[in-house]
Amino acid sequence: MKYVPEPFRIKTVEPIKMTTREFRQDAIREAGYNTFLLKSEDVYIDLLTDSGTNAMSDAQWAALQLGDEAYAGSRNFYDLERTIQEVYGYKHVVPTHQGRAAEHIMSRLLIKPGDFVPGNMYFTTTRLHQELAGGTFNDAIIDEAHDPSCTHPFKGNFDVKKLQALVDKVGPKRIPYISAATCVNMAGGQPISIANLHELRAFADKHGLKIMLDNTRTVENAYFIQKREAGFANKSVKQIVREICSFTDGCTSSAKKDGLVNIGGFLATNDEDFFVASKEQVVIYEGLHTYGGLAGRDMAAMAQGIRESVANDDYIKYRVEQVNFFGDLLSAAGVPHVVPHGGHAIFLDARAFLPHIDQEQFPAQALAAEIYVETGVRAMERGNVSAGRNKETGQNYRPKLELVRLTIPRRVYTQSHLEYAAEGIINVFQKRDCVKGLRFTFEPSALRFFQARFETVG
Ligand SMILES: *Cc1c(COP(=O)(O)O)cnc(C)c1O
């Protein structure tokens, strides 16, 4: 187990609160056993998400001072546009306040009621926007992605046979685009290969289909390609990022992940008509097309963050290998989790961890709550609560993957923070028989994991 040391040093620190077990027991009960409802102040190490939790560099903080807050035509927009064109290679750029705003615009414009949108698994907000536009998500990821113990190196790959089956069933006219994601979040941060993107492009061209990329985690994905895919060891991550995007027609992106900022996102495309239509929509929902719901300074920090993410390979190597180190600590103690380790998080396999709790009693939700009580570490449920209910049957989806996500913010925590977190999780594993299941006391109608409340069963 080797820790790749940080390619930066610490210049500013933020104190965090140490709490007692009794304190945390009360806090989680008050939060309805939902880690989203805990106060951040009451959390010691926050592994809830890597979204917008990045530490910015000195150059990004300096860029904030250079915000051009003009309503129209901000200098920072042009800098951001140039940066996205250079790093990702798309022609046209529309900034949005975060990723889901770009998804909203893309889904409204491209999806008609009755359409089907195939994807390499789903992401919560992506699928919801597809559904709100009248579409139906269709899972076309390889079967291996649904098996937490399968060590396939590219579990984010599409199964083109599944895409073919959908085309045969509904016809290409009812498929507005293929929704492809890099480092598939819900599968455990698993990458897609260049070879698979080649296959996907050929398939799309054959049927006249577009490919739209969820570009949120392309830099992390590129690192895996460099490390694992034959022929890429000598290419830079920056080159591989461009190559990934070149297979697609456009993207939505949350810059709160790879982009190393706390807020920001964008939509990008090579299609002039779609660009024009997107600018009309962004004015309605976000703001003028040269700020899209962001301050000028936010765009400045985002442009700088995107440049830093690919400036050299040291940053992304440290970032992904830090996640891997954390996973290796858990592997050594036999704690069940998704392998290979993903690019941004370690996903505990809650069904294997807590086999005595039925999925209807939300084992992943219960495990995330218990980890907080034991350690003060905040994790997130990614299982039956996140999956929601089937529109037709009203039943919980009961996804094969019932996971607890421990997400590593970028450039924020050190090796000793991760060692502490791993030790606490190993303690929970050793007394796992005592963990109880949960039932809803409040169930929201959409994206229910954010605000649901629970009580313990038995
Ligand atoms: C975070 C995320 C989104 C949504 O982006 P927000 O900025 O949170 O709105 C979309 N897709 C993926 C893969 C993500 O990780």
The ligand as a Gaussian input file, in Angstrom:
#p B3LYP/6-31G(d) Opt

LIG

0 1
 C      -22.440000      15.770000      -9.757000
 C      -22.800000      15.134000     -11.017000
 C      -23.806000      15.665000     -11.833000
 C      -24.648000      16.857000     -11.445000
 O      -23.895000      18.002000     -11.284000
 P      -24.256000      19.139000     -10.201000
 O      -23.178000      20.149000     -10.402000
 O      -24.239000      18.507000      -8.858000
 O      -25.601000      19.683000     -10.538000
 C      -24.056000      15.031000     -13.027000
 N      -23.398000      13.920000     -13.401000
 C      -22.437000      13.387000     -12.644000
 C      -21.713000      12.170000     -13.090000
 C      -22.104000      13.964000     -11.422000
 O      -21.158000      13.408000     -10.665000

